[in-house]
Amino acid sequence: MGLASTLYSEEQAQLDIMIQLGFSTLQMSRRITRLRCCVRNYVRDTMAHGSEKPTGRTRILNDRDERSVVRTPQKGIVFFFNRGNRKKTSKR
């Protein structure tokens, strides 16, 4: 998915005037030669236009908590670091 297009400050000033005069989004988009959806997004929230919006789910654990969980040993987990050093039993 591509990034949404942002309006230049001159275009934003023109749109602010047209909003006050009561132009429709179709009329505004034709005047500044931009897509209607771009104009509609600006009209919907003029203050947040062009700012980054949060995406995705927020993290439950921060980095420090995640490191502490990884470092603490858990009950019932068997670590097999020395598997090669076991005594071998011979079958008869």
HTML snippet that shows the backbone in 3Dmol.js (N, CA, C, O; Angstrom):
<script src="https://3Dmol.org/build/3Dmol-min.js"></script>
<div id="view" style="width:600px;height:400px;position:relative"></div>
<script>
const pdb = `
ATOM      1  N   MET A   1       0.829  -1.172   0.000  1.00  0.00           N
ATOM      2  CA  MET A   1       0.000   0.000   0.000  1.00  0.00           C
ATOM      3  C   MET A   1       0.878   1.241   0.000  1.00  0.00           C
ATOM      4  O   MET A   1       1.870   1.304   0.727  1.00  0.00           O
ATOM      5  N   GLY A   2       0.521   2.222  -0.807  1.00  0.00           N
ATOM      6  CA  GLY A   2       1.302   3.433  -0.897  1.00  0.00           C
ATOM      7  C   GLY A   2       0.942   4.438   0.168  1.00  0.00           C
ATOM      8  O   GLY A   2      -0.046   4.292   0.887  1.00  0.00           O
ATOM      9  N   LEU A   3       1.765   5.459   0.252  1.00  0.00           N
ATOM     10  CA  LEU A   3       1.505   6.523   1.214  1.00  0.00           C
ATOM     11  C   LEU A   3       0.438   7.466   0.671  1.00  0.00           C
ATOM     12  O   LEU A   3       0.326   7.666  -0.538  1.00  0.00           O
ATOM     13  N   ALA A   4      -0.336   8.037   1.571  1.00  0.00           N
ATOM     14  CA  ALA A   4      -1.361   8.992   1.172  1.00  0.00           C
ATOM     15  C   ALA A   4      -0.693  10.297   0.769  1.00  0.00           C
ATOM     16  O   ALA A   4       0.314  10.695   1.353  1.00  0.00           O
ATOM     17  N   SER A   5      -1.255  10.956  -0.224  1.00  0.00           N
ATOM     18  CA  SER A   5      -0.672  12.214  -0.671  1.00  0.00           C
ATOM     19  C   SER A   5      -1.033  13.324   0.298  1.00  0.00           C
ATOM     20  O   SER A   5      -2.142  13.362   0.830  1.00  0.00           O
ATOM     21  N   THR A   6      -0.093  14.222   0.520  1.00  0.00           N
ATOM     22  CA  THR A   6      -0.328  15.363   1.411  1.00  0.00           C
ATOM     23  C   THR A   6      -0.421  16.621   0.568  1.00  0.00           C
ATOM     24  O   THR A   6       0.156  16.713  -0.516  1.00  0.00           O
ATOM     25  N   LEU A   7      -1.143  17.561   1.080  1.00  0.00           N
ATOM     26  CA  LEU A   7      -1.350  18.815   0.361  1.00  0.00           C
ATOM     27  C   LEU A   7      -0.253  19.808   0.709  1.00  0.00           C
ATOM     28  O   LEU A   7       0.254  19.821   1.831  1.00  0.00           O
ATOM     29  N   TYR A   8       0.106  20.638  -0.260  1.00  0.00           N
ATOM     30  CA  TYR A   8       1.047  21.716  -0.006  1.00  0.00           C
ATOM     31  C   TYR A   8       0.367  22.787   0.823  1.00  0.00           C
ATOM     32  O   TYR A   8      -0.861  22.843   0.887  1.00  0.00           O
ATOM     33  N   SER A   9       1.165  23.643   1.459  1.00  0.00           N
ATOM     34  CA  SER A   9       0.593  24.677   2.328  1.00  0.00           C
ATOM     35  C   SER A   9      -0.269  25.663   1.529  1.00  0.00           C
ATOM     36  O   SER A   9      -1.254  26.183   2.054  1.00  0.00           O
ATOM     37  N   GLU A  10       0.090  25.924   0.270  1.00  0.00           N
ATOM     38  CA  GLU A  10      -0.724  26.825  -0.560  1.00  0.00           C
ATOM     39  C   GLU A  10      -2.094  26.205  -0.830  1.00  0.00           C
ATOM     40  O   GLU A  10      -3.123  26.879  -0.788  1.00  0.00           O
ATOM     41  N   GLU A  11      -2.075  24.892  -1.110  1.00  0.00           N
ATOM     42  CA  GLU A  11      -3.338  24.197  -1.360  1.00  0.00           C
ATOM     43  C   GLU A  11      -4.194  24.151  -0.095  1.00  0.00           C
ATOM     44  O   GLU A  11      -5.416  24.282  -0.163  1.00  0.00           O
ATOM     45  N   GLN A  12      -3.559  23.969   1.038  1.00  0.00           N
ATOM     46  CA  GLN A  12      -4.298  23.959   2.287  1.00  0.00           C
ATOM     47  C   GLN A  12      -4.945  25.317   2.557  1.00  0.00           C
ATOM     48  O   GLN A  12      -6.080  25.384   3.029  1.00  0.00           O
ATOM     49  N   ALA A  13      -4.230  26.388   2.260  1.00  0.00           N
ATOM     50  CA  ALA A  13      -4.787  27.736   2.450  1.00  0.00           C
ATOM     51  C   ALA A  13      -5.975  27.950   1.521  1.00  0.00           C
ATOM     52  O   ALA A  13      -6.992  28.512   1.929  1.00  0.00           O
ATOM     53  N   GLN A  14      -5.851  27.505   0.272  1.00  0.00           N
ATOM     54  CA  GLN A  14      -6.967  27.634  -0.663  1.00  0.00           C
ATOM     55  C   GLN A  14      -8.175  26.834  -0.180  1.00  0.00           C
ATOM     56  O   GLN A  14      -9.308  27.309  -0.254  1.00  0.00           O
ATOM     57  N   LEU A  15      -7.933  25.629   0.311  1.00  0.00           N
ATOM     58  CA  LEU A  15      -9.036  24.799   0.791  1.00  0.00           C
ATOM     59  C   LEU A  15      -9.702  25.408   2.019  1.00  0.00           C
ATOM     60  O   LEU A  15     -10.921  25.324   2.167  1.00  0.00           O
ATOM     61  N   ASP A  16      -8.909  26.025   2.909  1.00  0.00           N
ATOM     62  CA  ASP A  16      -9.496  26.663   4.089  1.00  0.00           C
ATOM     63  C   ASP A  16     -10.467  27.771   3.682  1.00  0.00           C
ATOM     64  O   ASP A  16     -11.538  27.917   4.271  1.00  0.00           O
ATOM     65  N   ILE A  17     -10.084  28.542   2.680  1.00  0.00           N
ATOM     66  CA  ILE A  17     -10.961  29.619   2.191  1.00  0.00           C
ATOM     67  C   ILE A  17     -12.205  29.034   1.544  1.00  0.00           C
ATOM     68  O   ILE A  17     -13.312  29.526   1.765  1.00  0.00           O
ATOM     69  N   MET A  18     -12.030  27.984   0.745  1.00  0.00           N
ATOM     70  CA  MET A  18     -13.183  27.376   0.074  1.00  0.00           C
ATOM     71  C   MET A  18     -14.137  26.723   1.074  1.00  0.00           C
ATOM     72  O   MET A  18     -15.349  26.720   0.858  1.00  0.00           O
ATOM     73  N   ILE A  19     -13.605  26.174   2.161  1.00  0.00           N
ATOM     74  CA  ILE A  19     -14.459  25.603   3.201  1.00  0.00           C
ATOM     75  C   ILE A  19     -15.318  26.685   3.830  1.00  0.00           C
ATOM     76  O   ILE A  19     -16.508  26.481   4.072  1.00  0.00           O
ATOM     77  N   GLN A  20     -14.714  27.837   4.095  1.00  0.00           N
ATOM     78  CA  GLN A  20     -15.466  28.951   4.682  1.00  0.00           C
ATOM     79  C   GLN A  20     -16.528  29.475   3.727  1.00  0.00           C
ATOM     80  O   GLN A  20     -17.592  29.914   4.162  1.00  0.00           O
ATOM     81  N   LEU A  21     -16.245  29.431   2.420  1.00  0.00           N
ATOM     82  CA  LEU A  21     -17.219  29.900   1.433  1.00  0.00           C
ATOM     83  C   LEU A  21     -18.302  28.867   1.150  1.00  0.00           C
ATOM     84  O   LEU A  21     -19.299  29.188   0.504  1.00  0.00           O
ATOM     85  N   GLY A  22     -18.129  27.632   1.620  1.00  0.00           N
ATOM     86  CA  GLY A  22     -19.151  26.616   1.465  1.00  0.00           C
ATOM     87  C   GLY A  22     -19.078  25.803   0.189  1.00  0.00           C
ATOM     88  O   GLY A  22     -20.099  25.300  -0.279  1.00  0.00           O
ATOM     89  N   PHE A  23     -17.906  25.666  -0.378  1.00  0.00           N
ATOM     90  CA  PHE A  23     -17.738  24.859  -1.582  1.00  0.00           C
ATOM     91  C   PHE A  23     -17.922  23.380  -1.241  1.00  0.00           C
ATOM     92  O   PHE A  23     -17.679  22.971  -0.106  1.00  0.00           O
ATOM     93  N   SER A  24     -18.342  22.593  -2.197  1.00  0.00           N
ATOM     94  CA  SER A  24     -18.419  21.146  -2.002  1.00  0.00           C
ATOM     95  C   SER A  24     -17.041  20.545  -2.254  1.00  0.00           C
ATOM     96  O   SER A  24     -16.163  21.194  -2.823  1.00  0.00           O
ATOM     97  N   THR A  25     -16.862  19.284  -1.819  1.00  0.00           N
ATOM     98  CA  THR A  25     -15.561  18.639  -2.023  1.00  0.00           C
ATOM     99  C   THR A  25     -15.262  18.444  -3.511  1.00  0.00           C
ATOM    100  O   THR A  25     -14.106  18.506  -3.929  1.00  0.00           O
ATOM    101  N   LEU A  26     -16.291  18.213  -4.296  1.00  0.00           N
ATOM    102  CA  LEU A  26     -16.094  18.070  -5.738  1.00  0.00           C
ATOM    103  C   LEU A  26     -15.602  19.388  -6.343  1.00  0.00           C
ATOM    104  O   LEU A  26     -14.676  19.391  -7.153  1.00  0.00           O
ATOM    105  N   GLN A  27     -16.212  20.489  -5.956  1.00  0.00           N
ATOM    106  CA  GLN A  27     -15.791  21.796  -6.477  1.00  0.00           C
ATOM    107  C   GLN A  27     -14.367  22.127  -6.035  1.00  0.00           C
ATOM    108  O   GLN A  27     -13.568  22.644  -6.816  1.00  0.00           O
ATOM    109  N   MET A  28     -14.059  21.822  -4.771  1.00  0.00           N
ATOM    110  CA  MET A  28     -12.712  22.114  -4.267  1.00  0.00           C
ATOM    111  C   MET A  28     -11.667  21.265  -4.995  1.00  0.00           C
ATOM    112  O   MET A  28     -10.597  21.760  -5.347  1.00  0.00           O
ATOM    113  N   SER A  29     -11.979  19.996  -5.217  1.00  0.00           N
ATOM    114  CA  SER A  29     -11.008  19.129  -5.876  1.00  0.00           C
ATOM    115  C   SER A  29     -10.765  19.559  -7.315  1.00  0.00           C
ATOM    116  O   SER A  29      -9.644  19.449  -7.812  1.00  0.00           O
ATOM    117  N   ARG A  30     -11.788  20.040  -7.981  1.00  0.00           N
ATOM    118  CA  ARG A  30     -11.609  20.515  -9.359  1.00  0.00           C
ATOM    119  C   ARG A  30     -10.807  21.807  -9.403  1.00  0.00           C
ATOM    120  O   ARG A  30     -10.026  22.011 -10.332  1.00  0.00           O
ATOM    121  N   ARG A  31     -10.982  22.682  -8.421  1.00  0.00           N
ATOM    122  CA  ARG A  31     -10.246  23.954  -8.401  1.00  0.00           C
ATOM    123  C   ARG A  31      -8.748  23.750  -8.192  1.00  0.00           C
ATOM    124  O   ARG A  31      -7.934  24.400  -8.847  1.00  0.00           O
ATOM    125  N   ILE A  32      -8.378  22.833  -7.268  1.00  0.00           N
ATOM    126  CA  ILE A  32      -6.945  22.659  -6.989  1.00  0.00           C
ATOM    127  C   ILE A  32      -6.366  21.438  -7.706  1.00  0.00           C
ATOM    128  O   ILE A  32      -5.203  21.091  -7.500  1.00  0.00           O
ATOM    129  N   THR A  33      -7.167  20.793  -8.537  1.00  0.00           N
ATOM    130  CA  THR A  33      -6.787  19.615  -9.334  1.00  0.00           C
ATOM    131  C   THR A  33      -6.160  18.515  -8.473  1.00  0.00           C
ATOM    132  O   THR A  33      -5.054  18.048  -8.746  1.00  0.00           O
ATOM    133  N   ARG A  34      -6.875  18.121  -7.450  1.00  0.00           N
ATOM    134  CA  ARG A  34      -6.502  17.000  -6.601  1.00  0.00           C
ATOM    135  C   ARG A  34      -7.673  16.037  -6.525  1.00  0.00           C
ATOM    136  O   ARG A  34      -8.800  16.409  -6.851  1.00  0.00           O
ATOM    137  N   LEU A  35      -7.428  14.821  -6.104  1.00  0.00           N
ATOM    138  CA  LEU A  35      -8.490  13.835  -5.978  1.00  0.00           C
ATOM    139  C   LEU A  35      -9.472  14.224  -4.878  1.00  0.00           C
ATOM    140  O   LEU A  35      -9.113  14.882  -3.901  1.00  0.00           O
ATOM    141  N   ARG A  36     -10.728  13.797  -5.065  1.00  0.00           N
ATOM    142  CA  ARG A  36     -11.758  14.115  -4.075  1.00  0.00           C
ATOM    143  C   ARG A  36     -11.463  13.487  -2.722  1.00  0.00           C
ATOM    144  O   ARG A  36     -11.742  14.088  -1.685  1.00  0.00           O
ATOM    145  N   CYS A  37     -10.902  12.286  -2.722  1.00  0.00           N
ATOM    146  CA  CYS A  37     -10.614  11.627  -1.444  1.00  0.00           C
ATOM    147  C   CYS A  37      -9.537  12.385  -0.671  1.00  0.00           C
ATOM    148  O   CYS A  37      -9.586  12.443   0.557  1.00  0.00           O
ATOM    149  N   CYS A  38      -8.572  12.961  -1.370  1.00  0.00           N
ATOM    150  CA  CYS A  38      -7.525  13.750  -0.716  1.00  0.00           C
ATOM    151  C   CYS A  38      -8.126  15.000  -0.071  1.00  0.00           C
ATOM    152  O   CYS A  38      -7.793  15.354   1.060  1.00  0.00           O
ATOM    153  N   VAL A  39      -9.011  15.652  -0.808  1.00  0.00           N
ATOM    154  CA  VAL A  39      -9.678  16.851  -0.281  1.00  0.00           C
ATOM    155  C   VAL A  39     -10.584  16.460   0.885  1.00  0.00           C
ATOM    156  O   VAL A  39     -10.626  17.155   1.900  1.00  0.00           O
ATOM    157  N   ARG A  40     -11.303  15.357   0.743  1.00  0.00           N
ATOM    158  CA  ARG A  40     -12.211  14.898   1.798  1.00  0.00           C
ATOM    159  C   ARG A  40     -11.452  14.591   3.079  1.00  0.00           C
ATOM    160  O   ARG A  40     -11.918  14.924   4.169  1.00  0.00           O
ATOM    161  N   ASN A  41     -10.281  13.958   2.963  1.00  0.00           N
ATOM    162  CA  ASN A  41      -9.460  13.660   4.145  1.00  0.00           C
ATOM    163  C   ASN A  41      -8.997  14.937   4.834  1.00  0.00           C
ATOM    164  O   ASN A  41      -8.943  15.001   6.063  1.00  0.00           O
ATOM    165  N   TYR A  42      -8.666  15.943   4.050  1.00  0.00           N
ATOM    166  CA  TYR A  42      -8.244  17.216   4.635  1.00  0.00           C
ATOM    167  C   TYR A  42      -9.418  17.904   5.328  1.00  0.00           C
ATOM    168  O   TYR A  42      -9.267  18.430   6.430  1.00  0.00           O
ATOM    169  N   VAL A  43     -10.579  17.901   4.689  1.00  0.00           N
ATOM    170  CA  VAL A  43     -11.752  18.572   5.270  1.00  0.00           C
ATOM    171  C   VAL A  43     -12.187  17.864   6.547  1.00  0.00           C
ATOM    172  O   VAL A  43     -12.615  18.514   7.500  1.00  0.00           O
ATOM    173  N   ARG A  44     -12.083  16.537   6.574  1.00  0.00           N
ATOM    174  CA  ARG A  44     -12.515  15.774   7.743  1.00  0.00           C
ATOM    175  C   ARG A  44     -11.701  16.132   8.980  1.00  0.00           C
ATOM    176  O   ARG A  44     -12.271  16.286  10.060  1.00  0.00           O
ATOM    177  N   ASP A  45     -10.383  16.268   8.851  1.00  0.00           N
ATOM    178  CA  ASP A  45      -9.531  16.578   9.998  1.00  0.00           C
ATOM    179  C   ASP A  45      -8.373  17.448   9.533  1.00  0.00           C
ATOM    180  O   ASP A  45      -7.313  16.938   9.169  1.00  0.00           O
ATOM    181  N   THR A  46      -8.575  18.745   9.545  1.00  0.00           N
ATOM    182  CA  THR A  46      -7.563  19.663   9.020  1.00  0.00           C
ATOM    183  C   THR A  46      -6.321  19.737   9.898  1.00  0.00           C
ATOM    184  O   THR A  46      -5.221  19.946   9.387  1.00  0.00           O
ATOM    185  N   MET A  47      -6.475  19.571  11.200  1.00  0.00           N
ATOM    186  CA  MET A  47      -5.321  19.705  12.091  1.00  0.00           C
ATOM    187  C   MET A  47      -4.372  18.504  11.991  1.00  0.00           C
ATOM    188  O   MET A  47      -3.160  18.668  12.128  1.00  0.00           O
ATOM    189  N   ALA A  48      -4.899  17.325  11.759  1.00  0.00           N
ATOM    190  CA  ALA A  48      -4.062  16.122  11.734  1.00  0.00           C
ATOM    191  C   ALA A  48      -3.605  15.760  10.327  1.00  0.00           C
ATOM    192  O   ALA A  48      -2.991  14.710  10.141  1.00  0.00           O
ATOM    193  N   HIS A  49      -3.883  16.590   9.340  1.00  0.00           N
ATOM    194  CA  HIS A  49      -3.514  16.262   7.965  1.00  0.00           C
ATOM    195  C   HIS A  49      -1.998  16.226   7.824  1.00  0.00           C
ATOM    196  O   HIS A  49      -1.301  17.172   8.191  1.00  0.00           O
ATOM    197  N   GLY A  50      -1.503  15.118   7.288  1.00  0.00           N
ATOM    198  CA  GLY A  50      -0.070  14.972   7.052  1.00  0.00           C
ATOM    199  C   GLY A  50       0.700  14.426   8.231  1.00  0.00           C
ATOM    200  O   GLY A  50       1.889  14.139   8.097  1.00  0.00           O
ATOM    201  N   SER A  51       0.065  14.269   9.387  1.00  0.00           N
ATOM    202  CA  SER A  51       0.770  13.715  10.530  1.00  0.00           C
ATOM    203  C   SER A  51       0.679  12.196  10.502  1.00  0.00           C
ATOM    204  O   SER A  51      -0.221  11.626   9.884  1.00  0.00           O
ATOM    205  N   GLU A  52       1.607  11.559  11.167  1.00  0.00           N
ATOM    206  CA  GLU A  52       1.651  10.109  11.169  1.00  0.00           C
ATOM    207  C   GLU A  52       0.593   9.558  12.114  1.00  0.00           C
ATOM    208  O   GLU A  52       0.432  10.039  13.236  1.00  0.00           O
ATOM    209  N   LYS A  53      -0.112   8.563  11.655  1.00  0.00           N
ATOM    210  CA  LYS A  53      -1.167   7.965  12.455  1.00  0.00           C
ATOM    211  C   LYS A  53      -0.679   6.623  13.010  1.00  0.00           C
ATOM    212  O   LYS A  53       0.050   5.908  12.322  1.00  0.00           O
ATOM    213  N   PRO A  54      -1.063   6.271  14.228  1.00  0.00           N
ATOM    214  CA  PRO A  54      -0.615   4.992  14.780  1.00  0.00           C
ATOM    215  C   PRO A  54      -1.243   3.820  14.030  1.00  0.00           C
ATOM    216  O   PRO A  54      -2.430   3.841  13.703  1.00  0.00           O
ATOM    217  N   THR A  55      -0.444   2.814  13.768  1.00  0.00           N
ATOM    218  CA  THR A  55      -0.939   1.648  13.057  1.00  0.00           C
ATOM    219  C   THR A  55      -0.685   0.413  13.887  1.00  0.00           C
ATOM    220  O   THR A  55       0.311   0.344  14.607  1.00  0.00           O
ATOM    221  N   GLY A  56      -1.547  -0.537  13.802  1.00  0.00           N
ATOM    222  CA  GLY A  56      -1.343  -1.814  14.462  1.00  0.00           C
ATOM    223  C   GLY A  56      -1.712  -1.805  15.930  1.00  0.00           C
ATOM    224  O   GLY A  56      -2.161  -0.797  16.477  1.00  0.00           O
ATOM    225  N   ARG A  57      -1.518  -2.920  16.533  1.00  0.00           N
ATOM    226  CA  ARG A  57      -1.849  -3.115  17.936  1.00  0.00           C
ATOM    227  C   ARG A  57      -0.696  -2.648  18.807  1.00  0.00           C
ATOM    228  O   ARG A  57       0.469  -2.811  18.443  1.00  0.00           O
ATOM    229  N   THR A  58      -1.017  -2.068  19.959  1.00  0.00           N
ATOM    230  CA  THR A  58       0.025  -1.609  20.863  1.00  0.00           C
ATOM    231  C   THR A  58       0.674  -2.814  21.536  1.00  0.00           C
ATOM    232  O   THR A  58       0.035  -3.851  21.717  1.00  0.00           O
ATOM    233  N   ARG A  59       1.925  -2.673  21.900  1.00  0.00           N
ATOM    234  CA  ARG A  59       2.663  -3.768  22.505  1.00  0.00           C
ATOM    235  C   ARG A  59       2.252  -3.962  23.960  1.00  0.00           C
ATOM    236  O   ARG A  59       2.028  -2.991  24.683  1.00  0.00           O
ATOM    237  N   ILE A  60       2.154  -5.205  24.382  1.00  0.00           N
ATOM    238  CA  ILE A  60       1.811  -5.505  25.762  1.00  0.00           C
ATOM    239  C   ILE A  60       3.044  -5.364  26.649  1.00  0.00           C
ATOM    240  O   ILE A  60       2.972  -4.784  27.732  1.00  0.00           O
ATOM    241  N   LEU A  61       4.167  -5.891  26.190  1.00  0.00           N
ATOM    242  CA  LEU A  61       5.417  -5.806  26.933  1.00  0.00           C
ATOM    243  C   LEU A  61       6.354  -4.825  26.250  1.00  0.00           C
ATOM    244  O   LEU A  61       6.473  -4.817  25.024  1.00  0.00           O
ATOM    245  N   ASN A  62       7.025  -3.992  27.054  1.00  0.00           N
ATOM    246  CA  ASN A  62       8.049  -3.141  26.459  1.00  0.00           C
ATOM    247  C   ASN A  62       9.342  -3.949  26.339  1.00  0.00           C
ATOM    248  O   ASN A  62       9.381  -5.110  26.746  1.00  0.00           O
ATOM    249  N   ASP A  63      10.385  -3.359  25.793  1.00  0.00           N
ATOM    250  CA  ASP A  63      11.623  -4.090  25.525  1.00  0.00           C
ATOM    251  C   ASP A  63      12.257  -4.637  26.799  1.00  0.00           C
ATOM    252  O   ASP A  63      12.765  -5.758  26.810  1.00  0.00           O
ATOM    253  N   ARG A  64      12.227  -3.853  27.867  1.00  0.00           N
ATOM    254  CA  ARG A  64      12.847  -4.282  29.118  1.00  0.00           C
ATOM    255  C   ARG A  64      12.117  -5.490  29.703  1.00  0.00           C
ATOM    256  O   ARG A  64      12.757  -6.451  30.130  1.00  0.00           O
ATOM    257  N   ASP A  65      10.793  -5.451  29.726  1.00  0.00           N
ATOM    258  CA  ASP A  65      10.026  -6.580  30.237  1.00  0.00           C
ATOM    259  C   ASP A  65      10.234  -7.827  29.394  1.00  0.00           C
ATOM    260  O   ASP A  65      10.310  -8.935  29.925  1.00  0.00           O
ATOM    261  N   GLU A  66      10.325  -7.649  28.091  1.00  0.00           N
ATOM    262  CA  GLU A  66      10.525  -8.782  27.203  1.00  0.00           C
ATOM    263  C   GLU A  66      11.875  -9.454  27.458  1.00  0.00           C
ATOM    264  O   GLU A  66      11.965 -10.682  27.452  1.00  0.00           O
ATOM    265  N   ARG A  67      12.916  -8.664  27.680  1.00  0.00           N
ATOM    266  CA  ARG A  67      14.234  -9.228  27.984  1.00  0.00           C
ATOM    267  C   ARG A  67      14.211  -9.994  29.303  1.00  0.00           C
ATOM    268  O   ARG A  67      14.817 -11.060  29.412  1.00  0.00           O
ATOM    269  N   SER A  68      13.513  -9.457  30.308  1.00  0.00           N
ATOM    270  CA  SER A  68      13.485 -10.138  31.605  1.00  0.00           C
ATOM    271  C   SER A  68      12.713 -11.454  31.516  1.00  0.00           C
ATOM    272  O   SER A  68      13.060 -12.413  32.206  1.00  0.00           O
ATOM    273  N   VAL A  69      11.685 -11.517  30.690  1.00  0.00           N
ATOM    274  CA  VAL A  69      10.947 -12.765  30.517  1.00  0.00           C
ATOM    275  C   VAL A  69      11.816 -13.803  29.846  1.00  0.00           C
ATOM    276  O   VAL A  69      11.778 -14.973  30.226  1.00  0.00           O
ATOM    277  N   VAL A  70      12.600 -13.406  28.858  1.00  0.00           N
ATOM    278  CA  VAL A  70      13.453 -14.344  28.138  1.00  0.00           C
ATOM    279  C   VAL A  70      14.564 -14.863  29.040  1.00  0.00           C
ATOM    280  O   VAL A  70      14.959 -16.022  28.916  1.00  0.00           O
ATOM    281  N   ARG A  71      15.072 -14.040  29.939  1.00  0.00           N
ATOM    282  CA  ARG A  71      16.204 -14.432  30.775  1.00  0.00           C
ATOM    283  C   ARG A  71      15.814 -15.308  31.956  1.00  0.00           C
ATOM    284  O   ARG A  71      16.656 -16.065  32.438  1.00  0.00           O
ATOM    285  N   THR A  72      14.604 -15.244  32.435  1.00  0.00           N
ATOM    286  CA  THR A  72      14.213 -16.032  33.602  1.00  0.00           C
ATOM    287  C   THR A  72      13.921 -17.469  33.184  1.00  0.00           C
ATOM    288  O   THR A  72      13.207 -17.696  32.207  1.00  0.00           O
ATOM    289  N   PRO A  73      14.466 -18.438  33.914  1.00  0.00           N
ATOM    290  CA  PRO A  73      14.192 -19.841  33.568  1.00  0.00           C
ATOM    291  C   PRO A  73      12.756 -20.207  33.935  1.00  0.00           C
ATOM    292  O   PRO A  73      12.226 -19.759  34.952  1.00  0.00           O
ATOM    293  N   GLN A  74      12.159 -21.001  33.119  1.00  0.00           N
ATOM    294  CA  GLN A  74      10.780 -21.432  33.341  1.00  0.00           C
ATOM    295  C   GLN A  74      10.779 -22.832  33.937  1.00  0.00           C
ATOM    296  O   GLN A  74      11.662 -23.634  33.632  1.00  0.00           O
ATOM    297  N   LYS A  75       9.804 -23.132  34.777  1.00  0.00           N
ATOM    298  CA  LYS A  75       9.664 -24.461  35.361  1.00  0.00           C
ATOM    299  C   LYS A  75       9.217 -25.442  34.291  1.00  0.00           C
ATOM    300  O   LYS A  75       8.379 -25.117  33.450  1.00  0.00           O
ATOM    301  N   GLY A  76       9.769 -26.622  34.326  1.00  0.00           N
ATOM    302  CA  GLY A  76       9.344 -27.657  33.404  1.00  0.00           C
ATOM    303  C   GLY A  76      10.049 -27.651  32.064  1.00  0.00           C
ATOM    304  O   GLY A  76       9.819 -28.548  31.253  1.00  0.00           O
ATOM    305  N   ILE A  77      10.899 -26.675  31.805  1.00  0.00           N
ATOM    306  CA  ILE A  77      11.627 -26.629  30.535  1.00  0.00           C
ATOM    307  C   ILE A  77      12.985 -27.286  30.747  1.00  0.00           C
ATOM    308  O   ILE A  77      13.726 -26.909  31.655  1.00  0.00           O
ATOM    309  N   VAL A  78      13.304 -28.250  29.927  1.00  0.00           N
ATOM    310  CA  VAL A  78      14.575 -28.956  30.027  1.00  0.00           C
ATOM    311  C   VAL A  78      15.485 -28.448  28.916  1.00  0.00           C
ATOM    312  O   VAL A  78      15.114 -28.442  27.742  1.00  0.00           O
ATOM    313  N   PHE A  79      16.665 -28.029  29.300  1.00  0.00           N
ATOM    314  CA  PHE A  79      17.619 -27.527  28.322  1.00  0.00           C
ATOM    315  C   PHE A  79      18.582 -28.648  27.938  1.00  0.00           C
ATOM    316  O   PHE A  79      19.100 -29.337  28.817  1.00  0.00           O
ATOM    317  N   PHE A  80      18.824 -28.839  26.675  1.00  0.00           N
ATOM    318  CA  PHE A  80      19.669 -29.915  26.175  1.00  0.00           C
ATOM    319  C   PHE A  80      20.965 -29.339  25.610  1.00  0.00           C
ATOM    320  O   PHE A  80      21.280 -29.553  24.439  1.00  0.00           O
ATOM    321  N   PHE A  81      21.708 -28.618  26.425  1.00  0.00           N
ATOM    322  CA  PHE A  81      22.954 -28.048  25.938  1.00  0.00           C
ATOM    323  C   PHE A  81      24.059 -29.094  25.866  1.00  0.00           C
ATOM    324  O   PHE A  81      24.898 -29.030  24.967  1.00  0.00           O
ATOM    325  N   ASN A  82      24.083 -30.056  26.787  1.00  0.00           N
ATOM    326  CA  ASN A  82      25.170 -31.031  26.874  1.00  0.00           C
ATOM    327  C   ASN A  82      24.702 -32.414  26.410  1.00  0.00           C
ATOM    328  O   ASN A  82      25.003 -33.412  27.065  1.00  0.00           O
ATOM    329  N   ARG A  83      24.003 -32.486  25.339  1.00  0.00           N
ATOM    330  CA  ARG A  83      23.491 -33.769  24.870  1.00  0.00           C
ATOM    331  C   ARG A  83      24.610 -34.692  24.403  1.00  0.00           C
ATOM    332  O   ARG A  83      24.481 -35.909  24.542  1.00  0.00           O
ATOM    333  N   GLY A  84      25.692 -34.169  23.861  1.00  0.00           N
ATOM    334  CA  GLY A  84      26.774 -34.992  23.341  1.00  0.00           C
ATOM    335  C   GLY A  84      27.625 -35.616  24.422  1.00  0.00           C
ATOM    336  O   GLY A  84      28.366 -36.556  24.137  1.00  0.00           O
ATOM    337  N   ASN A  85      27.553 -35.133  25.652  1.00  0.00           N
ATOM    338  CA  ASN A  85      28.409 -35.621  26.729  1.00  0.00           C
ATOM    339  C   ASN A  85      27.739 -36.723  27.547  1.00  0.00           C
ATOM    340  O   ASN A  85      28.283 -37.114  28.580  1.00  0.00           O
ATOM    341  N   ARG A  86      26.598 -37.232  27.136  1.00  0.00           N
ATOM    342  CA  ARG A  86      25.936 -38.285  27.892  1.00  0.00           C
ATOM    343  C   ARG A  86      26.660 -39.616  27.711  1.00  0.00           C
ATOM    344  O   ARG A  86      27.361 -39.836  26.723  1.00  0.00           O
ATOM    345  N   LYS A  87      26.472 -40.487  28.681  1.00  0.00           N
ATOM    346  CA  LYS A  87      27.052 -41.830  28.559  1.00  0.00           C
ATOM    347  C   LYS A  87      26.233 -42.618  27.569  1.00  0.00           C
ATOM    348  O   LYS A  87      25.003 -42.587  27.598  1.00  0.00           O
ATOM    349  N   LYS A  88      26.903 -43.309  26.710  1.00  0.00           N
ATOM    350  CA  LYS A  88      26.219 -44.130  25.718  1.00  0.00           C
ATOM    351  C   LYS A  88      26.073 -45.537  26.266  1.00  0.00           C
ATOM    352  O   LYS A  88      27.022 -46.113  26.798  1.00  0.00           O
ATOM    353  N   THR A  89      24.903 -46.069  26.133  1.00  0.00           N
ATOM    354  CA  THR A  89      24.688 -47.446  26.576  1.00  0.00           C
ATOM    355  C   THR A  89      24.742 -48.355  25.361  1.00  0.00           C
ATOM    356  O   THR A  89      24.216 -48.037  24.295  1.00  0.00           O
ATOM    357  N   SER A  90      25.372 -49.457  25.545  1.00  0.00           N
ATOM    358  CA  SER A  90      25.496 -50.405  24.434  1.00  0.00           C
ATOM    359  C   SER A  90      24.382 -51.433  24.506  1.00  0.00           C
ATOM    360  O   SER A  90      24.018 -51.893  25.588  1.00  0.00           O
ATOM    361  N   LYS A  91      23.856 -51.783  23.373  1.00  0.00           N
ATOM    362  CA  LYS A  91      22.808 -52.790  23.311  1.00  0.00           C
ATOM    363  C   LYS A  91      23.458 -54.154  23.138  1.00  0.00           C
ATOM    364  O   LYS A  91      24.402 -54.300  22.361  1.00  0.00           O
ATOM    365  N   ARG A  92      22.963 -55.140  23.848  1.00  0.00           N
ATOM    366  CA  ARG A  92      23.513 -56.495  23.721  1.00  0.00           C
ATOM    367  C   ARG A  92      22.510 -57.429  23.200  1.00  0.00           C
ATOM    368  O   ARG A  92      22.800 -58.613  23.028  1.00  0.00           O
TER     369      ARG A  92
END
`;
const viewer = $3Dmol.createViewer("view");
viewer.addModel(pdb, "pdb");
viewer.setStyle({}, {cartoon: {color: "spectrum"}});
viewer.zoomTo();
viewer.render();
</script>
